[in-house]
Amino acid sequence: MQIRDHTHTAAAILLAGVVALFALCGDGPGRDLLSATSLPRLPPPGSNARVRFDACLQNVAVIHDLYWASACSVVAAEKRRRRAWDLQDEDDSPDCMLPEDRARRLNEGRAAAERECQDEAGASASDAAALPR
């Protein structure tokens, strides 16, 4: 019987235990990480607000994909215009590998739009909780 050393797994379990210990003991980095108040409030599944939230996220994903595809075609056109020596690597497909700076800007825009969806969903969840029953 061979026993394999899984140091990465052991380290991950140890880290999770330390974070949980800090969260239970009081002040520390794990308290904010695991507190329920730090998580965004989302509408309950099946509600109209949740349907709007899911649609918002889906729209953000579609718009991000369109911007990504457009950026791919722009990068390919720039390479053709410069007559770059690496034209065999030219890729104008919608899922191309973009230069890091362009990809970062697109991903930051998507993250901001997803945060807006969460903020709107959190506001509608708070409004629904404040309504008298």
N, C-alpha and C positions, 0 to 999 in steps of 0.2 A: 504494500500500500504506500503510495507516494503522497506526501503532503506538500502542496505547493504554497509558496509564500505569495500572498496577495497583499502587498504593501499598500497599494492604492486604495483597495477596498477597506483595509483596516484604518487608514488615515481618514477616509471619508466618514466612516462610522464614528471614529474618535471626534472629528470635528463636529458632527451632528450632535453628539453627546455633550460636548462643551457648550455649544450654542443653546441646547435645551436646558442645561444646568444654569447658565447665565439668565435665561428667560424665567426660570422658576425662582431663582434666588433674588431677583430684584434688578438693580441697575446694571447695565452692561450692554454690549453690542447686540445680544440676542433678544433683548426685551422689545426693541422696535421691530426687529425682524419677524418675530412671531406674534406680535400683538394683533388682535383682531381689528383694533381701531385704525391701524396703519394700512389695512387692506381696503381697496376701493369698494364701496357698497354697490352692488349690482342688483338690478331688478330680479325678482324670482323667475325661474324658468317658466315659460308658458304665458307670461303676462305680455300685454301690449308693449310695455316699456322694454322688455327683454327682446321682443321681436324687432323693435326699432334699433336697439343696441346691436343686435346681430347683423341687421341690415347695414348699419353704419360701418361696422368692421368689414363687411363684405365689400362695400363701396370703396373703402380705403384700400383694400387689397387690389381691387380692379384698377383703381387710379394709379396705384404704385406700379402695377404691371405695365400699364400703358406708358407711364413715364420711363420705366426701365427699358422697354422696347424702343421707345423714341431715342433714348440716350445711346442705345446700341447702334442704331442706324446712323446717328450723328458721328459717333466714334469711327465707324467703318468708313463713312464719307470723308472724314478728316484724314484717315490713313490713305485713302485713294487719292485725295487731293495732294497730299505730300509725297505721294508715290513712295511710300515707306518701303524699306527693304524687307520688312516682314509681312508682306501682303499675303503670304500663305496662311498667316495667323488671323487674317481679316475675318471677323465674325459679326455679321449684321443680323443674326437670329435674335428673336425676342428674349432669349434667356442667355445672352452672351456674358462674358466676364468683363465687367467694366473696370476702368482704372479706379484705384482706391478712393481718390478724392470725390469722384462723381458718385460712386456707390455709397459713400458715407453720407453725402448730402441727401440722396434719395432716401436712404434708410432713416436718417434723422427726421425728414419730413413725414415719413410714414409713422414713425414713433410718436411724433407730435399729434398727428391726426388721430391715432389710436387713443392717445391720452384725452383728446377732446371728446371722443366717443365715450370713454369711461367717465369723464367729468359730467357729461350730459346724462349718462345713465345713473350716476350717483346722485345727481340733483333730482332726477325723476323718482328714484327710489326713496330719497329723503322726503320729497313732497308726498308720495303715496303713504309713507309711514306717518306723516303728520296729519293726514286726513282723519276726521272723526269717523268712527264706525257705528 
